[in-house]
Amino acid sequence: MKNLTEPVPLADAPSSAPVVEIVVPVYNEEKVLETSIRRLNAYLTASFPYSFLITIADNGSTDSSWERATSLAEELANVNALRIETKGRGLALRRAWTQSRAEIVAYTDVDLSIDIVAFLPLVAPLLSGHSDIAIGTRHANGSRVDRTVKRAVLSRTYNYLLRATLGARFTDAQCGFKAGRREVVQALLTAVDDNKWFFDTELLLVAQRNGLRIHEVPVDCLDDPDSSVDLWRTSYEDLLGLVRVARKAVADALHVPLPLSPYRAAGSAGGAWRLARLAVVGVLSTLTYLLLFLVLRAVAPVMAANAIALLGTAVLGTAVNRRFPFGIRGIQYATHHQLEAAGDFLIRVVLSSAVILAFQGFAPAVSGTAEVLVVCAVVIVAPLLRFLLLRPWRGASRRHPEDRPEERVVRQREHTPSR
């Protein structure tokens, strides 16, 4: 097997590529390298139904790791060795994935702390075209984890910060067990700046920002007690990375051109239909408001008629919008959406009441005209305001109940063959 030190140009790539390439980043891992690679190769040879290539990506080792890697590459047909002189796990993955021609690119830590029986469930949704990125998670119900309290607390705190500050919808950014469709990963790499430990997190944040589907697989984990990773320094660098990505997100600098995907194309069409359905609901809500206003105006003061009509259409419109344009059933997100509707109602009742008072104070003799103007303003502004307030629902509606972590665990158990 050829040993590489630089990425192979596109024209020089072999015509027949493996279905999956698993990259194993290495830095001074001479003690466990040979045992882990032989174990990984033996398992995949016996249990994995697709062609594969294991690439040992040595990033600047100063011990005998590179010599052991080249020896394994010469001995084992499905093992390759790649040398990067500069230290950095992210850099090693970037180089290996950039030059890969496999359909799926993946990586696992050299200590194999994540049980490799989860490898097929990891890549299956990518091979089927269901998802673009797949990650192992140690934080799902059903995952079995044996790690120190310090590592567990740092990991959960870190992932909480990701959700709180950047809206991350994945649960375990740092798990050393990830895979992705090769052409998608290579496109995402153009917007990923980090070449160290924050590389994983940044890749996932960029993927999410671009609307990609990230599949999570509950995994079993046994942490390596001899790990040389400096947790506090890594945590500090991760925080700096969060700040940098947040700045790029604000500047809208995380979007990348992505290869065509059937489900993303369908999603775009679905978005167009959703806008059309939202417009229909908006028109019907406006007509309902007009009808209520005219009926109530005959028996109540203009302020009361306006407020009651707006309240009725806000409650009814929210329920219809959840079900019709966004396909959200049951009580999922109901409280959150009703609170948004309450904000919509308050804004409109304050604005419309202010206009009524202004006209009545300016020209009391033409209060009827003021009422007509207020009604016209509501007719024009309400649908646009409602759409702007309901935009976040699009992300919630994509998160089908089966995509919640607890449901993923159930489906994982149903589809994982017993051994």
Buried (B, 14 or more C-beta within 10 A) or exposed (E): BEBBEEBBEEEEEEEEBBBBBBBBBBBBBBBBBBEBBBEBBEBBEEEBEBBBBBBBBBBBBEBBBBBBBBBBBEEBEBBBBBBBEEBBBBBBBBBBBBBBBBBBBBBBBBBBBBBBEBBBBBBBBBBEEEBBBBBBBBBBEBBEBEBEEEBBEBBBEBBEBBEEEBEBBBBBBBBBBBBBBBBBBBBBBEBBBBBBBBBBBBBBBBBBBBBBBBBBBBBBBBBBEEEEEEBEEBBEBBEEBBEBBEEBBEEEEBEBEBEEBEEBEEBEEBEEEBEEBBEEBBEBBBEBBBEBBEEBBEEBEBBEBBBBBBBBBBBBBBBBBBEBBBBBEEEBBEEEBBEBBBEBBEBBBEBBBEBBEEBBEEEEEEEEEBBEBBBEBBBEBBBEBBBEBBEBBBEBBBEEEEBBBEEBBEEBEEEBEEE
